């Protein structure tokens, strides 16, 4: 049974109701920043772990701003879609609610246990002294309530952000009424379109240029620990992911073998212990490197774990050796 540490009490609680009733997972993101990505990912892992145990789940996203951008980020990170918070009918008959939020915000949550997430700091190159949304308010400031796209681009250029659009630093007051206001510590290395709508500008493009590598990097550190991400760390995650995908594609050419019972038990014990994903990854490393494990069993183990990890480990099946 999946048990999580309730941040309100510090005690472990069952993540699923006794009768496997409907469980609502509510992700609380304060703004579009790397820590919000960790919150969304933790909610997704909780959903996947509960579904693997047969618990029906519905998920909602709560955020005071940048809701569409957060949904775009979730899609890029292979996170299950969130339902609208106002669609209360979806949760009729729910047995339990679990909140996922950044540490320090537990008292602002509604009823139910809280899964807390430590902050993520992105350390990159070209970092400006002031972040959009942290400077002075006024026309053209790229913070909340600023002057739309023109103000955001101009303000970013004034702050010295690489790749920011040249042009006036003052917006005309028109726009969507909610500037980027991302805060946090990560560089804005240019503006990139990552949504289906080409007009949607997205400030986390540097982090999300390789979403699977970012997902693996986030999974590799316990969510109870602060995380510093940098380009070198993402490159390391990308290399490990590429190695695993090549290995899985090679193992798939061998006769299939079931997941060893001991390995299956270790995987379940790891993710049912407060979603200990670094331990899950450790089991995979052991299976990869332990002599005597049949290649077919290695393949089935990685495929089984990927139902939770969602790293697309079988992506290279059928590719040339």
C-alpha positions as CSV (number, residue, x, y, z in Angstrom):
1,X,0.0,0.0,0.0
2,X,1.3,3.4,-1.0
3,X,2.0,5.6,2.1
4,X,3.0,9.2,2.0
5,X,4.4,11.6,4.7
6,X,1.8,14.2,5.5
7,X,3.6,17.5,5.7
8,X,1.1,18.8,8.2
9,X,1.9,16.1,10.8
10,X,5.1,14.5,9.7
11,X,3.4,11.1,10.0
12,X,2.9,8.5,7.2
13,X,-0.6,8.1,6.0
14,X,-2.3,5.8,3.4
15,X,-2.5,7.5,0.0
16,X,-5.5,5.4,-0.9
17,X,-8.8,5.1,1.1
18,X,-9.5,1.7,2.6
19,X,-12.2,0.9,0.1
20,X,-10.3,2.2,-3.0
21,X,-12.7,5.0,-3.4
22,X,-12.1,8.0,-5.7
23,X,-9.1,10.0,-4.6
24,X,-8.6,13.6,-5.7
25,X,-5.0,14.8,-6.3
26,X,-4.7,18.6,-6.2
27,X,-1.5,20.2,-7.4
28,X,-0.9,23.7,-6.1
29,X,1.5,25.8,-8.2
30,X,2.2,29.4,-7.1
31,X,3.7,30.5,-10.4
32,X,5.5,29.2,-13.5
33,X,8.9,28.3,-12.2
34,X,11.1,25.2,-11.8
35,X,9.7,24.4,-8.4
36,X,6.2,24.3,-10.0
37,X,7.4,21.7,-12.4
38,X,8.5,19.6,-9.5
39,X,5.1,20.0,-7.9
40,X,3.3,18.9,-11.1
41,X,5.7,16.0,-11.5
42,X,5.1,14.8,-7.9
43,X,1.4,14.9,-8.4
44,X,1.7,12.9,-11.6
45,X,3.8,10.2,-9.9
46,X,1.2,10.0,-7.1
47,X,-1.5,9.5,-9.7
48,X,0.4,6.8,-11.6
49,X,1.3,5.0,-8.4
50,X,-2.3,5.0,-7.2
51,X,-3.6,3.8,-10.6
52,X,-1.1,0.9,-10.6
53,X,-2.6,-0.2,-7.3
54,X,-6.1,0.0,-8.8
55,X,-7.2,3.3,-7.1
56,X,-9.4,5.6,-9.2
57,X,-8.0,9.1,-9.3
58,X,-8.9,12.5,-10.6
59,X,-6.5,15.4,-10.7
60,X,-6.8,19.2,-10.7
61,X,-4.4,22.1,-11.0
62,X,-4.7,25.1,-8.8
63,X,-2.7,28.2,-9.5
64,X,-3.3,32.0,-9.2
65,X,-1.7,32.8,-12.5
66,X,-0.2,31.3,-15.7
67,X,-2.6,28.4,-15.8
68,X,-2.3,27.7,-19.6
69,X,1.5,27.9,-19.4
70,X,1.6,25.4,-16.5
71,X,-0.6,23.1,-18.5
72,X,1.8,23.4,-21.4
73,X,4.7,22.6,-19.1
74,X,2.9,19.5,-17.8
75,X,2.2,18.2,-21.3
76,X,5.9,18.6,-22.2
77,X,6.9,16.6,-19.1
78,X,4.6,13.7,-19.9
79,X,2.3,14.6,-17.0
80,X,-1.3,13.3,-17.1
81,X,-3.8,16.1,-18.0
82,X,-5.3,18.0,-15.2
83,X,-9.0,18.7,-14.9
84,X,-10.4,22.2,-14.2
85,X,-10.6,23.0,-10.5
86,X,-14.1,24.5,-11.0
87,X,-15.4,21.2,-12.4
88,X,-16.6,20.0,-8.9
89,X,-19.0,17.5,-10.5
90,X,-15.9,15.4,-11.4
91,X,-15.2,14.8,-7.8
92,X,-18.6,13.7,-6.6
93,X,-18.2,10.7,-4.3
94,X,-14.5,11.2,-3.7
95,X,-13.2,9.5,-0.6
96,X,-10.1,11.5,0.0
97,X,-8.2,14.5,-1.2
98,X,-4.4,14.8,-1.3
99,X,-2.6,18.1,-1.9
100,X,0.8,18.5,-3.5
101,X,2.5,21.9,-2.9
102,X,5.8,23.6,-2.2
103,X,7.1,23.2,1.3
104,X,6.0,26.0,3.6
105,X,2.5,26.4,2.1
106,X,0.9,23.5,4.0
107,X,-1.4,25.7,6.1
108,X,-3.0,27.2,2.9
109,X,-4.2,23.9,1.7
110,X,-7.7,22.5,2.1
111,X,-8.7,19.4,4.0
112,X,-6.6,16.3,3.5
113,X,-2.9,15.3,3.7
114,X,-0.2,17.4,2.0
115,X,2.7,16.1,0.0
116,X,5.4,18.8,0.2
117,X,8.1,19.5,-2.4
118,X,11.3,21.4,-1.8
119,X,12.4,24.3,-4.1
120,X,14.3,23.8,-7.4
121,X,17.0,26.3,-8.4
122,X,18.1,26.5,-12.0
123,X,21.7,27.7,-12.3
124,X,22.5,28.6,-15.9
125,X,24.5,31.1,-17.9
126,X,23.6,34.6,-18.6
127,X,21.6,35.1,-15.5
128,X,20.4,38.7,-15.0
129,X,20.6,40.6,-11.8
130,X,16.8,41.1,-11.8
131,X,14.2,38.5,-12.8
132,X,11.0,39.4,-14.7
133,X,8.3,40.1,-12.3
134,X,10.7,41.2,-9.5
135,X,11.5,44.6,-10.8
136,X,9.7,47.8,-10.4
137,X,6.0,47.8,-11.3
138,X,4.7,50.0,-13.9
139,X,4.0,50.2,-17.7
140,X,6.0,47.6,-19.5
141,X,7.3,45.7,-16.4
142,X,7.1,42.1,-17.2
143,X,5.5,41.2,-13.9
144,X,1.9,40.5,-13.1
145,X,-0.5,43.0,-14.6
146,X,2.2,44.4,-17.0
147,X,1.7,45.6,-20.5
148,X,1.2,42.2,-22.3
149,X,3.7,40.7,-24.8
150,X,5.3,44.0,-25.8
151,X,6.0,45.0,-22.2
152,X,7.3,41.5,-21.3
153,X,9.7,41.4,-24.2
154,X,10.9,45.0,-23.7
155,X,11.3,44.6,-20.0
156,X,13.2,41.4,-20.4
157,X,15.5,43.2,-22.9
158,X,16.1,46.0,-20.5
159,X,17.1,43.5,-17.8
160,X,19.7,42.1,-20.1
161,X,18.2,38.7,-20.7
162,X,19.8,36.9,-23.6
163,X,17.6,36.5,-26.6
164,X,14.9,38.8,-25.3
165,X,13.2,40.8,-28.0
166,X,14.6,44.2,-28.7
167,X,12.3,47.1,-28.7
168,X,10.6,49.4,-26.3
169,X,10.8,48.6,-22.6
170,X,7.3,49.9,-22.0
171,X,4.2,48.2,-23.0
172,X,1.1,50.0,-24.1
173,X,-1.0,48.6,-21.3
174,X,-2.8,46.2,-23.6
175,X,-2.4,42.5,-23.3
176,X,-3.6,39.6,-21.2
177,X,-3.4,41.4,-17.9
178,X,-1.0,38.8,-16.4
179,X,2.7,39.1,-17.2
180,X,5.1,36.2,-17.0
181,X,6.2,37.1,-13.5
182,X,8.1,33.8,-13.3
183,X,10.6,34.8,-10.5
184,X,12.8,31.9,-9.4
185,X,16.4,31.7,-10.5
186,X,16.7,30.4,-14.0
187,X,17.9,32.2,-17.2
188,X,15.6,33.3,-19.9
189,X,17.7,32.1,-22.8
190,X,15.4,33.4,-25.5
191,X,11.7,33.0,-26.0
192,X,10.5,29.8,-27.5
193,X,7.1,28.5,-28.8
194,X,6.4,25.1,-27.2
195,X,2.6,25.2,-27.3
196,X,0.4,24.2,-30.2
197,X,-0.5,27.9,-30.5
198,X,2.5,29.7,-32.0
199,X,1.4,32.9,-30.3
200,X,2.0,31.4,-26.9
201,X,5.4,32.4,-25.6
202,X,6.9,30.3,-22.9
203,X,9.8,31.3,-20.6
204,X,10.9,27.8,-19.4
205,X,12.1,26.7,-22.8
206,X,15.8,26.2,-21.6
207,X,14.7,23.7,-19.0
208,X,12.2,22.0,-21.2
209,X,14.3,21.6,-24.3
210,X,14.7,18.0,-23.4
211,X,11.7,17.2,-21.2
212,X,12.6,13.5,-20.6
213,X,16.1,14.5,-19.4
214,X,14.5,17.1,-17.1
215,X,12.0,14.5,-15.8
216,X,14.9,12.1,-15.0
217,X,16.9,14.8,-13.3
218,X,13.9,15.7,-11.1
219,X,13.3,12.1,-10.3
220,X,16.9,11.5,-9.2
221,X,16.8,13.7,-6.1
222,X,14.3,13.1,-3.2
223,X,11.6,15.7,-3.3
224,X,12.3,16.5,0.4
225,X,15.7,17.9,-0.6
226,X,16.3,21.2,-2.4
227,X,17.6,20.7,-5.9
228,X,20.1,22.7,-7.9
229,X,19.8,22.1,-11.6
230,X,22.4,23.3,-14.2
231,X,23.0,22.5,-17.9
232,X,25.7,19.9,-16.9
233,X,23.2,18.0,-14.8
234,X,20.7,18.0,-17.5
235,X,23.3,16.7,-20.0
236,X,24.2,13.9,-17.5
237,X,20.5,12.9,-17.3
238,X,20.2,13.0,-21.1
239,X,23.2,10.7,-21.5
240,X,21.9,8.2,-18.9
241,X,18.5,8.2,-20.5
242,X,20.0,7.6,-24.0
243,X,22.1,4.7,-22.6
244,X,19.0,3.1,-21.0
245,X,17.0,3.5,-24.1
246,X,19.7,1.8,-26.2
247,X,20.0,-0.9,-23.7
248,X,16.2,-1.5,-23.6
249,X,16.1,-1.7,-27.4
250,X,18.9,-4.3,-27.3
251,X,17.4,-6.4,-24.5
252,X,14.1,-6.5,-26.5
253,X,15.8,-8.6,-29.1
254,X,16.3,-11.4,-26.6
255,X,13.6,-13.9,-25.5
256,X,11.3,-12.3,-22.9
257,X,11.6,-13.3,-19.2
258,X,9.4,-12.2,-16.3
259,X,10.4,-9.5,-13.9
260,X,12.3,-11.3,-11.1
261,X,10.1,-11.5,-8.0
262,X,12.7,-9.9,-5.8
263,X,13.1,-7.0,-8.2
264,X,9.4,-6.5,-8.5
265,X,9.1,-6.4,-4.7
266,X,12.0,-3.9,-4.4
267,X,10.4,-1.6,-7.0
268,X,7.0,-1.7,-5.3
269,X,8.5,-1.2,-1.8
270,X,10.5,1.8,-3.1
271,X,7.6,3.7,-4.7
272,X,5.1,2.8,-2.0
273,X,7.5,4.2,0.6
274,X,6.6,7.9,0.2
275,X,7.3,7.8,-3.6
276,X,11.0,7.1,-3.2
277,X,11.9,7.5,-6.8
278,X,15.7,7.7,-6.3
279,X,15.4,4.2,-4.8
280,X,13.4,3.0,-7.9
281,X,16.1,4.3,-10.2
282,X,18.7,2.5,-8.0
283,X,16.9,-0.8,-8.5
284,X,17.1,-0.2,-12.3
285,X,20.8,0.5,-12.1
286,X,21.2,-2.8,-10.2
287,X,19.3,-4.7,-12.8
288,X,21.3,-3.1,-15.6
289,X,24.6,-4.0,-14.0
290,X,24.1,-7.2,-12.1
291,X,25.6,-10.2,-13.9
292,X,23.4,-13.2,-14.6
293,X,20.1,-11.3,-15.1
294,X,18.6,-12.4,-18.4
295,X,18.3,-9.6,-21.0
296,X,14.6,-10.4,-21.4
297,X,14.1,-9.9,-17.7
298,X,16.0,-6.6,-17.8
299,X,13.7,-5.5,-20.6
300,X,10.5,-6.4,-18.7
301,X,11.8,-4.8,-15.5
302,X,12.5,-1.5,-17.2
303,X,9.2,-1.6,-19.1
304,X,7.4,-2.3,-15.8
305,X,9.1,0.6,-13.9
306,X,8.4,2.9,-16.8
307,X,4.7,2.7,-16.1
308,X,5.5,4.9,-13.2
309,X,8.5,6.8,-14.4
310,X,7.1,7.7,-17.8
311,X,10.6,8.2,-19.3
312,X,9.7,6.5,-22.6
313,X,12.4,3.9,-22.0
314,X,11.2,1.8,-24.9
315,X,11.3,4.6,-27.4
316,X,14.1,3.1,-29.5
317,X,12.6,-0.3,-30.0
318,X,13.1,-1.4,-33.6
319,X,15.8,1.1,-34.2
320,X,19.1,-0.1,-35.9
321,X,21.6,-1.6,-33.4
